């Protein structure tokens, strides 16, 4: 199993600290374990907004296209479209470089997988598992 090239020094949901080089398999398993099918759609929307805000602070730019897409299609449909799109979004690249993939849309999809279709979930998992190939 390939090791994550990023050193994680961040808090993941529920105050579980992830430090050191973490295998992608373990990273994904932790994300899945933290996902709770009882989590509300309101919490989901808060996580989506938080992800956008983190990206905007990191880049100093407003995520205009993402916000428009969410306004037009809603959070679930917008994230589904982004996951299935073959283009790698700038937000994913930025959060990866900052060691904050736990705040990416891919991680949000995994945490709230009960809201998404199988294709969307598989695409999010694939992106996280194949980071070295994508960047």
PyMOL commands that set and color helices and strands:
alter all, ss='L'
color gray80, all
select helices_A, chain A and resi 24-34+41-59+64-73+75-84+90-97+101-103+105-111+113-115+118-129+131-134
alter helices_A, ss='H'
color red, helices_A
select strands_A, chain A and resi 3-12+16-23
alter strands_A, ss='S'
color yellow, strands_A
deselect
rebuild
show_as cartoon
